[in-house]
Amino acid sequence: MNYLYICSTSSDSIYIIDLNSFSIKNKIYLKSNDLTEKVGPHGICINKDKLITANNYSNSISIIDLKNEVQEESYYIGAHCNDIVTLGDKAYIICGDSNSLITFDLKLKRIVEQIPCGNLPHSICLNTSKELLLVSNMENDTITLIDCKNTANTRNIKVGSYPTKAIFTMDGEHILVCESNLGSEFKGSISILSLKNYKIINRIISGNSPCDIYCNNRYCFVSNFGDGSISILDMSNYKEKKKVIVGGMPGTILKYRDNLYIGDNYNDLLIKLNIENEHKKFIPVGREPTGMVIN
């Protein structure tokens, strides 16, 4: 069975979606150590048999047993945890209010390092083969590259306005940056950077306030938060192939088989969009759907 796990930030819960039937299998409620405090799960990843969330409101991570689908523990990390990835027994969490990346040892159950990055880090991506971390910093229009083997080896790279997401291409040779232009009347763009010289080699115009991206070998799928659309970009020819209107405020986006899964922050829905025929299905998933992961 294949499941999608999606954070409902304002509902303090994780929805488990059965992808075969596109239905809700279960909902996991999260609790903070202070039971009166909101949790606000925002970023999410899988590590072995655990699901781990980065929590906006409780400034913590929550560790969830995937088999039993219950929260086991939570740990304070730092102000406004936005996103998380793991490598081995290390979790890397970005904190939006302290402009830093926190390394948490999952075996020792404690913070082992704090690494400065740019202003208001919003997303983090891991290149497993190169052991590189990539952070998008919204407030000072940069991305930060960090070597996991030597975290003193960091590089800040200037990009376009308000980068909400940055990812590695599948070949590991390039970086794609979602330059949102938030608050501007201009459309956003996806820039392509070379990992050899850290220069932008091309830029593709997207929709209004692009928020998230998913890329495979040929295409890049972009959620445009400001105009309720999905842009499908042809990365071989550096141009938009198609734009599909899904409505609402599409945020997080993932692809699985022939479908895109999109979190709609305005209508609090998970949207399933068939790429070929553009058929859409919807499931309510609590308030403010954000981070998603497929297992």
C-alpha positions as CSV (number, residue, x, y, z in Angstrom):
1,M,0.0,0.0,0.0
2,N,1.1,3.5,-0.8
3,Y,0.2,6.4,1.5
4,L,0.6,10.2,1.4
5,Y,1.1,12.0,4.7
6,I,0.1,15.7,4.7
7,C,0.5,18.2,7.5
8,S,-2.6,20.2,8.5
9,T,-0.8,23.1,10.2
10,S,-3.7,24.9,11.8
11,S,-5.4,21.7,12.8
12,D,-2.3,20.2,14.6
13,S,-2.7,16.9,12.7
14,I,-1.4,14.6,10.0
15,Y,-3.8,13.2,7.5
16,I,-3.0,9.7,6.0
17,I,-4.2,9.3,2.5
18,D,-4.6,5.9,0.8
19,L,-3.4,6.7,-2.8
20,N,-5.0,3.7,-4.3
21,S,-8.5,4.7,-3.3
22,F,-7.7,8.4,-2.7
23,S,-9.4,8.4,0.6
24,I,-8.5,9.3,4.2
25,K,-7.1,6.2,6.1
26,N,-6.5,7.9,9.4
27,K,-5.7,11.2,11.1
28,I,-2.9,11.6,13.7
29,Y,-3.4,14.3,16.3
30,L,-0.2,16.0,17.5
31,K,0.4,17.3,21.0
32,S,3.1,19.6,22.4
33,N,4.9,19.0,25.6
34,D,2.8,22.0,26.9
35,L,-0.6,20.6,26.3
36,T,-2.1,24.1,26.0
37,E,0.2,25.0,23.1
38,K,-0.6,24.7,19.4
39,V,1.8,22.5,17.5
40,G,1.5,23.6,13.8
41,P,3.2,20.8,11.8
42,H,4.6,22.4,8.7
43,G,7.5,20.3,7.2
44,I,7.5,16.5,7.1
45,C,9.9,13.6,6.3
46,I,10.3,9.8,6.8
47,N,13.2,8.3,8.6
48,K,13.2,4.5,8.7
49,D,10.0,3.5,10.4
50,K,9.3,7.0,11.8
51,L,7.5,10.1,10.5
52,I,9.0,13.4,11.7
53,T,7.4,16.8,11.5
54,A,8.9,20.3,11.9
55,N,6.4,22.4,13.9
56,N,5.8,26.1,13.4
57,Y,3.9,26.9,16.7
58,S,5.6,24.7,19.3
59,N,9.1,25.3,17.8
60,S,9.7,21.5,18.0
61,I,9.8,18.3,16.1
62,S,7.4,15.5,16.6
63,I,8.4,11.8,16.1
64,I,5.6,9.5,15.0
65,D,5.5,5.7,14.8
66,L,4.5,4.8,11.3
67,K,3.3,1.3,12.2
68,N,1.0,2.3,15.0
69,E,0.3,5.8,13.6
70,V,0.8,7.5,17.0
71,Q,3.1,10.3,18.2
72,E,5.9,9.0,20.4
73,E,7.9,12.0,21.4
74,S,8.6,15.7,20.7
75,Y,11.7,17.8,21.2
76,Y,12.2,21.6,21.4
77,I,14.4,22.7,18.5
78,G,14.1,26.5,18.0
79,A,11.9,29.4,16.9
80,H,9.5,28.6,14.0
81,C,10.6,25.2,12.6
82,N,9.7,25.3,8.9
83,D,11.1,22.2,7.3
84,I,13.1,19.0,7.9
85,V,15.2,16.4,6.2
86,T,17.2,13.5,7.6
87,L,20.4,11.7,6.7
88,G,21.3,8.6,8.7
89,D,20.7,9.4,12.4
90,K,20.8,13.2,11.9
91,A,17.8,15.4,11.4
92,Y,18.3,18.9,9.8
93,I,15.7,21.4,10.7
94,I,15.4,25.1,9.5
95,C,14.2,27.7,12.0
96,G,12.6,30.7,10.3
97,D,12.9,33.1,13.2
98,S,16.5,32.4,14.2
99,N,17.8,32.2,10.6
100,S,19.6,28.9,11.3
101,L,19.7,25.3,10.5
102,I,19.7,23.0,13.5
103,T,21.3,19.5,13.5
104,F,19.4,17.1,15.8
105,D,20.9,13.7,16.7
106,L,18.1,11.1,16.5
107,K,20.0,8.6,18.6
108,L,21.3,10.9,21.3
109,K,18.0,12.8,21.2
110,R,19.6,16.2,21.4
111,I,20.8,19.2,19.3
112,V,24.4,18.8,18.3
113,E,24.9,21.9,16.0
114,Q,23.5,25.2,14.9
115,I,24.5,26.5,11.5
116,P,23.7,30.1,10.3
117,C,21.9,30.5,6.9
118,G,20.1,33.4,5.3
119,N,17.1,35.4,6.5
120,L,13.8,33.5,6.9
121,P,14.8,30.0,5.7
122,H,11.6,28.4,4.3
123,S,12.5,25.1,2.8
124,I,15.3,22.5,2.9
125,C,16.4,19.8,0.4
126,L,18.9,17.1,0.6
127,N,21.2,15.7,-2.2
128,T,21.8,12.2,-0.7
129,S,24.6,11.2,-3.0
130,K,26.6,14.4,-2.6
131,E,25.5,14.9,1.0
132,L,24.6,18.5,0.4
133,L,21.9,20.5,2.0
134,L,20.1,23.3,0.2
135,V,18.1,26.0,2.0
136,S,15.9,28.7,0.4
137,N,16.0,32.0,2.3
138,M,13.0,34.1,1.6
139,E,13.9,37.5,3.1
140,N,17.3,38.1,1.7
141,D,16.8,36.4,-1.7
142,T,19.5,33.7,-1.3
143,I,19.9,30.0,-1.2
144,T,22.4,28.4,1.2
145,L,24.5,25.3,0.3
146,I,25.8,23.3,3.2
147,D,28.2,20.3,3.1
148,C,26.9,17.6,5.6
149,K,30.5,16.2,5.9
150,N,31.9,19.6,6.8
151,T,29.2,22.0,7.8
152,A,31.7,24.9,8.0
153,N,31.7,24.6,4.2
154,T,28.7,26.8,3.4
155,R,28.0,29.0,0.4
156,N,25.3,31.7,0.1
157,I,24.1,32.3,-3.5
158,K,22.0,35.3,-4.6
159,V,18.9,34.4,-6.5
160,G,15.6,36.1,-7.5
161,S,13.0,37.6,-5.2
162,Y,11.5,35.7,-2.3
163,P,12.7,32.2,-3.0
164,T,10.1,29.8,-1.4
165,K,11.7,26.5,-2.5
166,A,15.0,25.2,-4.0
167,I,15.6,21.6,-5.0
168,F,18.3,19.6,-6.8
169,T,17.6,18.2,-10.2
170,M,17.5,14.4,-10.5
171,D,21.0,14.2,-12.0
172,G,22.4,16.3,-9.1
173,E,24.1,18.7,-11.5
174,H,21.7,21.7,-11.2
175,I,19.5,23.5,-8.7
176,L,16.0,24.8,-9.4
177,V,14.9,27.8,-7.4
178,C,11.2,28.9,-7.1
179,E,11.5,32.7,-7.2
180,S,8.1,33.7,-6.0
181,N,8.1,37.5,-6.3
182,L,5.6,37.5,-3.4
183,G,3.8,40.9,-3.0
184,S,4.7,42.0,-6.5
185,E,2.5,42.4,-9.6
186,F,5.1,40.5,-11.6
187,K,4.9,36.8,-12.3
188,G,7.4,34.5,-10.5
189,S,10.0,32.3,-12.2
190,I,12.0,29.1,-11.9
191,S,15.7,29.7,-12.2
192,I,18.2,27.0,-13.1
193,L,21.7,27.1,-11.5
194,S,24.7,25.1,-12.3
195,L,26.4,23.3,-9.4
196,K,29.7,23.7,-11.2
197,N,30.0,27.5,-11.1
198,Y,26.8,28.5,-9.1
199,K,25.6,30.7,-11.9
200,I,22.1,31.0,-13.2
201,I,22.0,29.5,-16.7
202,N,18.4,30.0,-17.5
203,R,15.1,31.3,-16.1
204,I,11.5,30.2,-16.9
205,I,8.6,32.5,-16.2
206,S,5.8,30.8,-14.2
207,G,2.5,32.0,-12.7
208,N,1.6,34.4,-9.9
209,S,3.5,33.7,-6.7
210,P,4.9,30.2,-7.4
211,C,5.2,28.4,-4.1
212,D,6.5,24.9,-4.6
213,I,8.1,22.7,-7.3
214,Y,8.5,19.1,-8.1
215,C,10.8,17.9,-10.8
216,N,11.5,14.7,-12.7
217,N,13.8,14.0,-15.6
218,R,11.9,16.0,-18.2
219,Y,9.3,18.3,-16.5
220,C,9.0,20.7,-13.6
221,F,5.6,21.1,-11.9
222,V,5.0,24.4,-10.2
223,S,2.2,25.4,-7.9
224,N,1.2,29.1,-8.4
225,F,-0.2,30.2,-5.1
226,G,-1.4,33.6,-6.4
227,D,-3.5,32.5,-9.4
228,G,-4.8,29.0,-8.6
229,S,-2.8,27.3,-11.3
230,I,-0.2,24.6,-11.9
231,S,2.6,25.3,-14.5
232,I,4.1,22.3,-16.3
233,L,7.6,23.4,-17.5
234,D,9.5,21.6,-20.2
235,M,13.1,21.6,-18.8
236,S,14.7,20.5,-22.1
237,N,13.4,23.6,-23.9
238,Y,13.2,26.0,-21.0
239,K,9.6,26.9,-21.5
240,E,6.1,26.4,-20.1
241,K,4.4,23.5,-21.8
242,K,1.0,23.9,-20.2
243,K,-0.9,25.7,-17.4
244,V,-3.8,24.0,-15.6
245,I,-6.2,25.9,-13.4
246,V,-7.0,24.0,-10.1
247,G,-8.4,26.9,-8.1
248,G,-7.9,28.1,-4.6
249,M,-4.3,28.7,-3.4
250,P,-2.2,25.8,-4.4
251,G,0.9,25.4,-2.1
252,T,2.8,22.1,-1.7
253,I,3.0,19.8,-4.6
254,L,4.1,16.2,-5.3
255,K,3.9,13.8,-8.2
256,Y,3.1,10.0,-7.9
257,R,2.6,8.0,-11.1
258,D,0.3,9.9,-13.4
259,N,-1.1,12.3,-10.8
260,L,-0.1,15.5,-9.1
261,Y,-1.1,15.9,-5.4
262,I,-1.6,19.6,-4.4
263,G,-2.4,21.2,-1.1
264,D,-5.0,24.0,-1.5
265,N,-4.5,26.5,1.4
266,Y,-7.6,28.5,0.6
267,N,-10.1,25.7,0.5
268,D,-8.2,23.3,2.9
269,L,-8.2,20.5,0.3
270,L,-5.9,17.9,-1.1
271,I,-6.3,18.0,-4.9
272,K,-5.5,15.0,-7.1
273,L,-4.8,16.1,-10.7
274,N,-4.4,13.7,-13.5
275,I,-1.6,15.1,-15.7
276,E,-2.9,13.7,-19.0
277,N,-6.7,14.4,-18.9
278,E,-6.6,17.1,-16.2
279,H,-9.3,15.3,-14.2
280,K,-9.5,16.5,-10.6
281,K,-10.6,15.0,-7.3
282,F,-10.7,16.6,-3.9
283,I,-10.4,15.6,-0.2
284,P,-10.8,17.9,2.8
285,V,-7.6,17.7,4.9
286,G,-8.0,20.1,7.8
287,R,-6.9,23.7,8.0
288,E,-3.8,24.9,6.1
289,P,-2.4,21.8,4.3
290,T,1.4,22.2,4.0
291,G,4.2,19.6,4.0
292,M,3.6,16.3,2.2
293,V,5.5,13.1,1.9
294,I,4.7,9.8,0.1
295,N,5.7,6.4,1.6
